[in-house]
């Protein structure tokens, strides 16, 4: 890196300080700095020069250009042979308080300049700082020579001019500060006005939110109350029509039986409407209780087939069920799931005159399940596709005269799917049929799997790791790959206790644990007949030597944390559990 000296001078008196400031301003202007940068450089030179004269007993100052275009900097170097600066570290840290103001110049210079270094000891002090030349400014041999020539022409009279220039700089700075203060005051006033407007808007939004909440509560209370009041007479009507249909009080003629069937159909329709209204009121009030149970997909489809079979109105529509999950096990609310599927399948059957209605179950990604109800019916126009999920909305179609409904089945189904962690989407084309997809997690979000029965059915995995972030990653990987009960321990002692108390089906064990190390936990597990059979996968973030592998003999594997993946982790767990089940 090249360095070209521009000018050197002695610093012994107050006049030398003023002269140094003047030289600094002049050199800065010649190498291309603007007015503000010239003032910053001159001020920094003046402050450090004052320190050199006052505290260092005098010294020298040199100006130089450091570097090659386009990365050049103007540097200033001060040297003295004074006693040094004893409190340098606290001065630069801003904690030193001096009655004479010593150190303020150094701190200010470091803030103003791009480069700053200082070396101080008992034999003297060296201060060097610099400022990068502005973009487009290039100092070459010709400009260096011009600087030397111009500085040689400067005489003593420039001292007065420098004092005047310094006064002008101060006045300009004060004017700029006053302008900035006025702008800041104006900005504060605008911010205050804006804040008042925002507060007023928040207050209004909060008021509207309270009103909407009260309206929703009133609506839910009304629906609930009316539905409960309707249920009693509906139950009476159903019981009476059943008694009349059984002809317990005498025979009915053909016309009376037809009339009675119409009454029963109307009562059944109204009962379904009341039940849907009650369910909607519960969902909107947040009072839906979910009760997850273990569900086999095959059994679920078998029950659904039996319920839906009577809804087939003729041989022109075929009802088909396909299970592509390979015997997947679910852990979710069976009643709510069946309610959603019944609504989707019954709608498909209602609006399909010929062709087929199919229910296909698959697992698009690990940890989730899809129920696709596809029909070859009337389809849904594009503009109606989202409106069908609004309450009491039904599509205008000639089939409406034959298939009555409340318009509550789809809205209720979507809301139930939402609280179960799923979503319902639809693809349809008018005249060509529709496909409703229910996407759900295989395990109900937030489901409590810690109960003994659930844990025995679904398998328990114990994670022993002192890093919360690692436990978080492991639990999320495992939850997305299978319905397992997950137990966590943050140290070796707790991990060993949980292993003996919970008897998990699989253990993920970190070696570097506080208290009992992973090696000690592993030895205790394998030394206890009650826990010796539990498969243990070792997790480590460091390389292990042969002696470590010898101590971990009996583990199902040793896995580096840097190689963790869902597939690898789940593969170890599934394989170990299968072996445990076979034994």
C-alpha positions in Angstrom: 0.0 0.0 0.0 1.5 3.3 -1.1 1.8 6.4 1.2 2.7 9.9 0.0 3.6 12.6 2.6 1.9 15.9 1.8 3.1 18.2 4.6 4.8 18.1 8.0 5.0 20.7 10.8 6.0 21.3 14.4 3.4 21.8 17.2 4.8 23.8 20.1 2.6 26.9 20.6 -1.1 28.0 20.5 -0.3 29.6 17.1 0.8 26.2 15.8 -2.6 24.7 16.8 -4.4 27.4 14.7 -1.9 26.9 11.9 -2.5 23.1 12.0 -6.2 23.6 11.7 -5.8 25.9 8.8 -3.4 23.5 7.0 -5.8 20.6 7.6 -8.8 22.5 6.1 -6.7 23.6 3.1 -5.4 20.1 2.4 -8.8 18.6 2.7 -10.2 21.0 0.2 -7.4 20.3 -2.3 -7.8 16.5 -2.2 -11.6 16.8 -2.9 -13.5 16.8 0.4 -16.7 19.0 0.7 -17.2 21.8 3.2 -18.7 19.6 5.9 -15.9 17.1 5.7 -13.3 19.9 5.6 -14.7 21.2 8.9 -14.7 17.7 10.5 -11.1 17.1 9.5 -10.0 20.6 10.7 -11.8 20.2 14.0 -10.3 16.7 14.6 -6.7 18.0 13.8 -7.3 21.1 16.1 -8.4 18.9 19.0 -5.5 16.4 18.8 -3.0 19.2 18.2 -4.2 20.9 21.4 -3.6 17.6 23.3 -0.1 17.3 21.8 0.8 20.9 22.9 -0.9 20.9 26.2 -0.3 17.4 27.6 2.5 16.1 25.4 4.8 19.2 25.6 4.8 19.6 21.9 5.5 17.3 19.0 5.1 16.9 15.2 2.2 16.6 12.7 2.3 15.1 9.2 -0.4 14.8 6.5 -0.2 12.0 4.0 -2.2 10.1 1.4 -2.5 6.4 2.1 -3.5 3.8 -0.5 -4.1 3.7 -4.3 -7.1 5.0 -6.3 -10.0 4.5 -5.8 -9.4 3.5 -2.2 -7.4 6.4 -0.8 -7.5 8.1 2.6 -6.1 11.4 4.0 -4.2 10.5 7.2 -2.9 12.8 10.0 -0.2 11.5 12.3 0.8 13.2 15.6 3.9 12.3 17.7 5.0 13.7 21.0 7.6 12.6 23.7 5.4 13.4 26.7 4.6 11.2 29.7 1.9 9.3 27.9 -1.8 8.9 28.7 -2.4 6.9 31.9 -6.2 6.5 31.7 -6.3 5.8 27.9 -8.7 2.8 28.1 -11.3 4.6 30.3 -10.9 7.7 28.1 -11.7 5.8 24.9 -14.5 3.9 26.7 -16.1 7.2 27.6 -16.0 6.6 31.4 -13.2 8.9 32.3 -14.1 12.3 33.8 -11.4 15.0 33.6 -11.6 18.5 35.2 -9.5 19.8 32.3 -11.4 18.2 29.5 -8.5 15.8 28.6 -9.6 13.0 26.3 -12.7 14.6 24.9 -10.8 15.5 21.7 -9.7 11.8 21.2 -13.2 10.5 21.6 -14.6 13.1 19.3 -11.9 12.4 16.7 -12.6 8.7 16.7 -16.3 9.4 16.0 -15.6 11.8 13.1 -12.9 9.8 11.3 -13.0 6.6 9.3 -9.7 5.3 10.7 -8.2 5.8 14.2 -5.3 4.3 16.2 -3.4 5.4 19.2 -0.3 4.1 21.0 0.7 5.7 24.3 3.4 4.8 26.9 5.8 6.5 29.2 8.1 7.6 26.3 5.4 9.4 24.3 2.1 9.1 22.3 1.4 8.4 18.7 -2.1 9.2 17.3 -3.0 8.4 13.7 -6.4 8.9 12.1 -7.7 9.3 8.6 -10.8 9.9 6.4 -11.5 8.1 3.1 -11.6 10.3 0.1 -15.0 10.9 -1.3 -16.2 8.8 -4.3 -14.8 10.2 -7.5 -11.9 12.1 -5.8 -8.5 10.9 -6.9 -5.2 12.2 -5.6 -2.2 11.6 -7.9 1.4 12.9 -8.1 0.2 16.1 -9.7 -2.3 16.9 -7.0 0.3 16.0 -4.3 2.6 18.5 -5.8 -0.1 21.1 -6.0 -0.8 20.6 -2.2 2.9 21.3 -1.4 3.0 24.4 -3.7 -0.2 25.9 -2.2 0.9 25.3 1.4 4.2 27.0 0.7 2.4 30.2 -0.3 0.4 30.4 3.0 1.8 33.1 5.2 1.2 34.3 8.8 -1.9 36.3 7.8 -3.8 33.1 7.3 -4.0 32.7 11.1 -6.6 35.5 11.3 -8.5 34.1 8.3 -8.5 30.7 10.0 -10.0 32.1 13.2 -12.7 33.9 11.1 -13.3 30.7 9.1 -13.7 28.8 12.4 -16.2 31.4 13.6 -18.1 31.0 10.3 -18.1 27.2 10.8 -19.6 27.6 14.2 -22.3 30.0 13.0 -23.1 27.6 10.1 -23.3 24.7 12.5 -25.5 26.6 14.9 -27.8 27.6 12.1 -27.9 24.0 10.9 -28.7 22.8 14.4 -31.5 25.4 14.8 -32.9 24.2 11.5 -32.7 20.6 12.6 -34.3 21.5 15.9 -37.2 23.3 14.1 -37.7 20.3 11.8 -37.6 17.9 14.8 -40.2 20.0 16.6 -42.4 20.0 13.5 -41.9 16.2 13.1 -42.8 15.7 16.8 -45.9 17.7 16.4 -46.9 15.6 13.4 -46.1 12.4 15.3 -48.3 13.6 18.2 -51.1 14.3 15.9 -50.7 10.9 14.2 -50.5 9.2 17.6 -53.8 10.8 18.6 -55.4 9.6 15.4 -54.0 6.1 15.9 -55.2 6.0 19.5 -58.7 7.2 18.4 -58.7 4.5 15.6 -57.7 1.8 18.1 -60.4 2.9 20.5 -63.0 2.8 17.7 -61.7 -0.6 16.5 -61.8 -1.9 20.1 -65.4 -0.6 20.5 -66.4 -2.3 17.2 -64.7 -5.5 18.3 -66.6 -5.5 21.6 -69.8 -4.9 19.7 -69.1 -7.7 17.3 -68.2 -10.0 20.2 -71.4 -9.1 22.0 -73.5 -9.6 18.8 -71.8 -13.0 18.3 -72.5 -14.0 21.9 -76.1 -12.9 21.6 -76.5 -14.8 18.3 -75.0 -18.0 19.8 -77.2 -17.7 22.9 -80.2 -17.2 20.7 -79.4 -20.2 18.5 -78.7 -22.3 21.5 -81.8 -21.3 23.4 -84.1 -21.7 20.4 -82.5 -25.0 19.5 -83.0 -26.4 23.0 -86.6 -25.2 23.0 -87.3 -26.9 19.7 -85.7 -30.1 20.6 -88.4 -31.1 23.2 -91.4 -30.8 20.8 -89.3 -32.4 18.0 -88.5 -35.4 20.2 -92.3 -35.6 21.0 -93.2 -35.5 17.3 -90.7 -38.2 16.5 -91.9 -40.4 19.3 -95.5 -40.0 18.4 -95.0 -40.6 14.7 -93.0 -43.7 15.5 -95.9 -44.9 17.7 -98.4 -44.2 15.0 -96.3 -45.9 12.4 -96.2 -49.0 14.6 -100.0 -48.9 14.6 -100.2 -49.6 18.3 -103.6 -47.9 18.5 -105.1 -49.3 15.4 -104.3 -49.8 11.7 -103.7 -46.8 9.3 -104.9 -46.7 5.8 -102.5 -46.1 2.9 -103.2 -42.4 2.7 -102.6 -41.9 6.5 -99.3 -43.8 6.3 -98.2 -41.5 3.4 -99.1 -38.5 5.4 -97.3 -39.8 8.5 -94.1 -40.5 6.5 -94.2 -36.8 5.4 -94.5 -35.7 9.0 -91.6 -37.9 10.0 -89.4 -36.6 7.1 -90.2 -33.1 8.1 -89.4 -33.8 11.7 -86.1 -35.5 10.8 -85.1 -32.5 8.6 -85.9 -30.0 11.4 -84.0 -32.2 13.9 -80.9 -32.1 11.7 -81.3 -28.3 11.4 -81.6 -27.9 15.1 -78.5 -30.1 15.7 -76.5 -28.2 13.2 -77.5 -24.9 14.8 -76.5 -26.1 18.2 -73.1 -27.3 16.9 -72.5 -24.0 15.1 -73.4 -22.1 18.3 -70.9 -24.2 20.3 -68.1 -23.7 17.7 -68.6 -19.9 17.6 -68.7 -19.8 21.4 -65.5 -21.8 21.6 -67.2 -24.5 23.6 -66.5 -27.5 21.5 -64.7 -30.3 23.4 -62.6 -32.7 21.4 -62.1 -36.2 22.6 -59.3 -37.9 20.6 -59.3 -41.7 20.3 -57.4 -44.3 18.3 -59.0 -44.8 15.0 -58.2 -47.4 12.3 -58.9 -45.9 8.8 -60.4 -49.2 7.6 -62.9 -49.4 10.4 -63.8 -45.7 9.9 -64.6 -46.3 6.2 -66.5 -49.4 7.0 -68.8 -47.5 9.5 -69.2 -44.6 7.0 -70.2 -47.1 4.2 -72.9 -48.5 6.4 -74.3 -45.1 7.4 -74.2 -43.7 3.8 -75.6 -46.8 2.0 -79.2 -45.9 2.7 -78.8 -42.5 1.2 -78.2 -44.0 -2.3 -81.4 -43.2 -4.2 -80.8 -45.7 -7.0 -78.5 -48.0 -8.9 -77.4 -45.1 -11.2 -75.0 -43.8 -8.5 -72.2 -46.0 -7.2 -70.7 -45.3 -3.8 -67.0 -46.3 -3.7 -64.5 -46.3 -0.8 -60.7 -46.5 -1.3 -58.1 -46.8 1.5 -54.6 -46.0 0.2 -53.0 -45.5 3.7 -51.9 -49.0 4.2 -53.6 -49.4 7.6 -52.9 -46.0 9.1 -53.7 -45.3 12.7 -55.3 -41.9 13.6 -55.5 -40.2 17.0 -58.3 -37.6 16.6 -62.0 -36.9 17.5 -63.9 -39.8 15.8 -67.3 -38.2 16.3 -66.3 -34.9 14.7 -64.5 -36.6 11.9 -67.5 -38.8 11.0 -69.8 -35.7 11.2 -67.6 -33.9 8.6 -67.4 -36.9 6.3 -71.2 -37.6 6.6 -71.9 -34.0 5.5 -69.5 -34.2 2.5 -70.7 -37.6 1.3 -74.4 -36.8 1.8 -74.0 -33.6 -0.2 -72.2 -35.5 -3.0 -75.0 -38.1 -3.1 -77.7 -35.4 -3.1 -76.4 -33.6 -6.1 -75.3 -36.6 -8.2 -78.0 -38.2 -10.4 -75.7 -40.7 -12.1 -72.1 -41.9 -12.1 -70.2 -42.4 -8.9 -69.4 -40.9 -5.5 -65.9 -41.9 -4.2 -64.2 -41.5 -0.9 -60.4 -41.8 -1.2 -58.1 -41.7 1.8 -54.4 -41.1 1.4 -51.4 -39.7 3.2 -49.9 -36.9 1.0 -47.1 -36.2 3.5 -46.0 -37.9 6.7 -48.1 -37.0 9.7 -51.2 -35.9 7.7 -54.2 -37.6 6.1 -56.5 -36.6 3.2 -60.1 -37.6 2.7 -61.2 -36.8 -0.9 -64.9 -37.0 -1.6 -65.3 -36.8 -5.4 -68.6 -36.9 -7.3 -69.8 -36.7 -10.9 -72.7 -34.5 -10.0 -73.9 -31.0 -11.0 -70.7 -29.2 -10.0 -70.4 -25.7 -8.6 -70.1 -22.5 -10.6 -66.9 -20.5 -10.1 -68.7 -17.5 -8.5 -70.4 -19.8 -5.9 -67.3 -21.9 -4.9 -66.5 -20.0 -1.7 -70.1 -18.9 -0.9 -71.1 -22.5 -0.3 -69.2 -22.3 3.0 -71.4 -19.4 4.2 -74.3 -20.2 6.5 -77.7 -20.8 4.9 -76.3 -20.5 1.4 -77.4 -23.1 -1.2 -76.8 -23.3 -5.0 -79.7 -22.6 -7.2 -80.3 -25.7 -9.3 -83.3 -27.8 -10.4 -82.1 -30.6 -8.0 -82.8 -28.2 -5.1 -86.5 -28.9 -5.5 -85.7 -32.6 -4.8 -83.0 -32.3 -2.2 -83.9 -29.9 0.6 -81.2 -28.8 3.0 -80.4 -26.1 5.6 -77.2 -24.7 4.1 -75.4 -25.4 7.4 -73.6 -28.6 6.7 -70.6 -27.2 4.8 -70.0 -24.2 7.0 -70.1 -26.4 10.1 -67.8 -28.9 8.5 -65.2 -26.3 7.7 -65.3 -24.9 11.2 -65.0 -28.3 12.8 -62.1 -29.1 10.5 -60.4 -25.9 11.6 -60.6 -26.7 15.3 -59.2 -30.2 14.5 -56.1 -28.6 12.8 -57.3 -29.3 9.3 -58.8 -27.6 6.3 -61.5 -28.3 3.7 -60.9 -27.2 0.1 -63.0 -27.7 -3.1 -62.3 -28.1 -6.8 -65.3 -28.1 -9.1 -66.6 -27.4 -12.6 -70.2 -26.8 -13.3 -71.9 -29.8 -14.9 -68.8 -32.1 -14.3 -68.7 -32.7 -10.6 -66.8 -31.7 -7.5 -64.0 -32.9 -5.3 -64.0 -31.9 -1.6 -60.7 -32.5 0.2 -60.5 -32.8 4.0 -56.8 -32.4 5.1 -56.1 -33.3 8.7 -53.2 -34.1 11.0 -52.9 -37.8 11.9 -52.6 -36.7 15.5 -55.0 -34.1 16.9 -53.0 -30.9 17.7 -52.6 -30.5 21.5 -53.9 -34.0 22.1 -52.8 -35.4 25.5 -51.0 -38.6 24.7 -49.5 -39.0 28.2 -52.2 -41.2 29.5 -51.1 -44.8 29.9 -53.6 -46.3 27.5 -52.8 -43.9 24.7 -49.1 -44.2 25.3 -49.2 -48.0 25.2 -51.2 -47.9 21.9 -49.1 -45.4 20.1 -45.6 -45.9 21.5 -43.6 -43.7 23.8 -40.3 -41.9 22.9 -38.1 -40.4 25.6 -35.9 -37.5 24.5 -33.0 -36.8 26.8 -31.1 -33.6 25.8 -30.1 -30.5 27.8 -30.5 -28.1 24.8 -34.1 -26.9 24.5 -33.7 -26.1 20.8 -32.6 -29.6 20.0 -35.5 -31.1 21.9 -37.8 -28.8 20.0 -36.4 -29.9 16.6 -36.6 -33.6 17.6 -40.2 -33.4 18.8 -41.3 -31.7 15.7 -39.5 -34.2 13.5 -41.1 -37.1 15.3 -44.6 -35.6 15.4 -44.6 -35.1 11.7 -43.6 -38.8 11.1 -45.8 -40.7 13.4 -48.4 -40.7 16.2 -46.0 -41.2 19.2 -46.2 -40.0 22.7 -43.2 -37.8 23.3 -41.5 -37.3 26.8 -38.7 -34.9 27.4 -35.9 -34.7 29.9 -33.3 -31.8 30.2 -30.6 -33.7 32.1 -29.3 -37.2 32.8 -30.8 -37.6 36.3 -34.3 -36.7 35.1 -33.9 -38.8 31.9 -32.9 -41.9 34.0 -35.9 -41.3 36.3 -38.4 -41.0 33.5 -37.0 -44.1 31.7 -37.6 -46.1 34.9 -41.0 -44.6 35.6 -42.5 -44.4 32.1 -40.8 -47.4 30.5 -40.7 -45.8 27.0 -40.4 -47.8 23.8 -37.5 -45.8 22.5 -34.9 -43.4 23.9 -33.0 -40.6 22.2 -29.9 -39.9 24.4 -27.5 -37.0 24.1 -24.0 -37.8 25.4 -23.1 -34.3 26.7 -25.5 -33.8 29.7 -25.2 -31.9 32.9 -25.0 -34.0 36.0 -25.1 -37.6 34.9 -23.5 -37.8 31.4 -25.0 -39.7 28.6 -22.4 -42.5 29.1 -23.5 -42.9 32.7 -27.2 -42.9 31.8 -26.6 -45.5 29.1 -24.6 -47.7 31.5 -27.4 -47.4 34.1 -30.1 -48.2 31.6 -28.3 -51.3 30.2 -27.3 -52.4 33.7 -31.0 -52.4 35.0 -32.9 -55.5 33.9 -36.1 -53.4 33.8 -34.7 -51.0 31.2 -32.0 -53.0 29.5 -34.4 -54.0 26.6 -35.3 -50.4 25.7 -33.6 -49.4 22.3 -31.3 -46.3 22.8 -30.2 -44.1 19.9 -27.1 -42.0 20.8 -27.0 -38.4 19.7 -23.7 -36.5 19.7 -22.2 -33.3 18.3 -18.6 -34.5 18.4 -16.5 -37.3 16.9 -16.2 -40.4 19.0 -13.1 -42.6 19.3 -13.0 -46.4 19.4 -13.0 -46.3 23.3 -16.3 -44.4 23.2 -17.9 -46.9 20.8 -16.9 -49.7 23.2 -18.6 -47.9 26.1 -21.8 -47.5 23.9 -22.0 -51.1 22.8 -25.7 -52.2 22.8 -27.0 -48.9 21.4 -29.1 -49.2 18.2 -27.0 -46.5 16.6 -24.9 -43.4 17.1 -26.2 -40.4 15.1 -24.5 -37.0 14.6 -26.7 -34.1 15.3 -25.5 -32.5 12.1 -27.1 -35.3 10.1 -30.5 -35.3 11.8 -33.5 -35.7 9.4 -37.1 -36.7 9.7 -36.6 -39.9 7.6 -33.5 -41.1 9.4 -34.9 -40.4 12.9 -38.3 -42.0 12.1 -36.6 -45.0 10.5 -34.6 -45.7 13.6 -37.7 -45.4 15.8 -40.0 -47.5 13.6 -37.4 -50.3 13.1 -36.7 -50.5 16.8 -40.4 -50.6 17.7 -41.1 -53.3 15.1 -38.3 -55.4 16.6 -39.7 -54.8 20.1 -43.2 -55.9 18.9 -41.9 -59.0 17.3 -40.0 -60.0 20.4 
